[in-house]
Amino acid sequence: MTRPYFRRVLIASLAVPAFTITSVPGLAAAEEAPALDEELIAEVLELIADRYVNGDVLEGDNLSVGAIRGMVEALGDDGHTQYLTEEEYKVEQEVLQGRVAGIGVVVDERSGAPVVISVVDGSPADREGLQAGDVIATVDGVETARLPEGELGDLVRGKPGSLVKLGIERPGEAAMLYVGIFRADVEIDPVSWAMAPGSDVAVIRIVQFSVGSGYQVLEAVEQARDEGASGYVLDLRGNPGGLVNETLNAASAFLDEGVAFLERSRDADPVEVRVDPDGAIDPDRPVVALVDYGTASSAEILAAALHDNGRATIVGEQTFGTGTILNTLRLSDGSALRLGVREWLTPAGEGVFRVGLTPDEEVLMPLGATRLDTVDMLTLTAVDFENSADVPLRHAVRLVEAEARSQTPPDPTVRP
């Protein structure tokens, strides 16, 4: 199985994921290259070289990188197809291994200003109180809305132990918040789980689909089942996606057969990609897939696969809508082009590109509220959990409990 990848920005790593599939050295034999007006391009270059006021920016590879980014942008595959410098490519490979160097937040830049989608547990950003929904307005005094593509990561990344100062706009807060964060090497634990306080519902949090995460999901399901779980909430909120083979492993924990997704190349019919029929650990107990705007790529694939095969109810918010499959192609100077080469569809044949998945039950997080993580649930009482601001999670747990009760056959020894 080829390997996908993600789509957003890990601000330790800054990478707008997209459901990437594989790293391929060199380009295969291609169709005839699209026509370019070379004379017009040469004319523009000559005018820039001759007349532009700031000659410093004409040195090095500024114009080459800008031209490549312009071609990629013209494709209209925002947040998916992307040009990566050599440094950005290296960082993204580290992310797939569950390691990043920086502050540890996932960011979406589609609206122009970088919005925090999720915060890595235990990261420097987590310790300093950054939250999903925060807008990073400035980095060391530089306004982020003015930054060209790729420069946000360059500003935030740095030597472990060094300080970066962020200006944060937080929903519900009138004044700008200024936060100093010491960079660090961040290890990402992609999967964790805990029983919801006062319940026998297992909440499995999947941060991303990095190397080994699929098997960690299998282990979590097996452990939770053996400890008496009546059902599962898969918390996929803020999950930017990752490697598709890991996603298929995760899906196989709940499915003993079925189509995980369809993939379609240009001018070709869709092809089924199926789950491993021998991997099911718990194909019967109820499942809720909990999603939000930050759920993308392989995380969307997992939610759709379980939903369309009758194994899960989707709860939360409309998802991101990462519907292309990328090949990561290395270029001659060490940089890379992440190119959308195929489209993926849900098992029901629905496209999600730029649309996302619509939840069966829309439940929004209250403004300014903080998502509960599994580590929080280890210390909360049942009352604490019911009073928490994580309304979508509480709703998901109640749904699983209700479905589990409906599945439990009545005890014939108990008289009504």
Order of alpha helices (4+ residues) and beta strands (2+ residues): beta-beta-beta-beta-alpha-alpha-beta-alpha-beta-beta-beta-alpha-beta-beta-alpha-beta-beta-beta-beta-beta-alpha-beta-alpha-beta-beta-beta-alpha-beta-beta-beta-beta-alpha-alpha-alpha
